[in-house]
Amino acid sequence: MKGLMLYFAAAAVALALVQSLQCYTCDDYTASKDCSTVTNCSDTTKFCKTAVKSPNVGFPFTGDEEVRRVCAVSCEQTEEDSLGNDGPTFCCNSDLCNNRGLSSHSNSLAASALNLSVLILTLTAMRIFL
């Protein structure tokens, strides 16, 4: 019985550590505040990528920032001060890190807290059954 519990505890720890990266995504360029679908990326994904496009470029700037957020296997970050169709591309590699322009970043904190809770509970269970 003790061996079986150890096996399940180890499996839970492995599952918590091997979770795929989560990114905000939207298929097409969308207003930044509206591009907030949470996606579990594939195991090969290493980055959350945000490409920014600023329509109606001119002075004074009156356009809303539009973004396209995706899960990406590779990502090359560009200059932040680029405008128009060749706007900047941002790369990051932690859960829900591509949140530029979203009104709330609490989803990222909630995901981190959940992962930490699973890890703590699993480690506690392992200690009890050893």
Secondary structure by P-SEA (a helix, b strand, c coil): caaaaaaaaaaaaaaaaaccbbbbbbcccccccccbbbbbcccccccbbbbbbbcccccccccccccccccccbbbbccccccccccbbbbbccccccccccccaaaaaaaaaaaaaaaaaaaaaaaaac
